[in-house]
Amino acid sequence: MLGSRDPSAVDEERDMNWREAIELVMKDLGRPAHVSEIAAEIGRRSLVESFAADARPIVSSAISKAMREEPDSPFIRMKSG
């Protein structure tokens, strides 16, 4: 369940990059989530300026890159798919 936010914070969120948006959505969800759910929530909340029609590949790529390149990445793969 998502909580409510200060309306002034919403404008700041719209200028996020993909990585920041993914981390915010994951934090707000408070549980593991599939790439499709994360992408849908980013789009629903208009967190990034340039939202693609199908954002799943962008979200998947950003998470994979973080897991590959950052030893202390906040992301973990629960299972494939």
GIWOCOR-V480498 format. One record per residue. N is the residue number from 1. NEAR is the number of other ideal C-beta (glycine too) atoms within 10 Angstrom. Layout:
n=N near=NEAR
n=N near=NEAR
This chain:
n=1 near=5
n=2 near=11
n=3 near=6
n=4 near=5
n=5 near=13
n=6 near=7
n=7 near=7
n=8 near=7
n=9 near=8
n=10 near=12
n=11 near=8
n=12 near=10
n=13 near=15
n=14 near=12
n=15 near=10
n=16 near=18
n=17 near=12
n=18 near=20
n=19 near=16
n=20 near=14
n=21 near=26
n=22 near=27
n=23 near=17
n=24 near=17
n=25 near=21
n=26 near=18
n=27 near=9
n=28 near=13
n=29 near=14
n=30 near=10
n=31 near=6
n=32 near=12
n=33 near=16
n=34 near=14
n=35 near=19
n=36 near=14
n=37 near=16
n=38 near=22
n=39 near=24
n=40 near=16
n=41 near=20
n=42 near=21
n=43 near=16
n=44 near=11
n=45 near=18
n=46 near=13
n=47 near=21
n=48 near=21
n=49 near=9
n=50 near=8
n=51 near=15
n=52 near=13
n=53 near=5
n=54 near=10
n=55 near=21
n=56 near=15
n=57 near=11
n=58 near=19
n=59 near=25
n=60 near=16
n=61 near=12
n=62 near=21
n=63 near=22
n=64 near=14
n=65 near=13
n=66 near=16
n=67 near=14
n=68 near=8
n=69 near=8
n=70 near=10
n=71 near=5
n=72 near=5
n=73 near=13
n=74 near=13
n=75 near=17
n=76 near=8
n=77 near=10
n=78 near=9
n=79 near=6
n=80 near=4
n=81 near=7
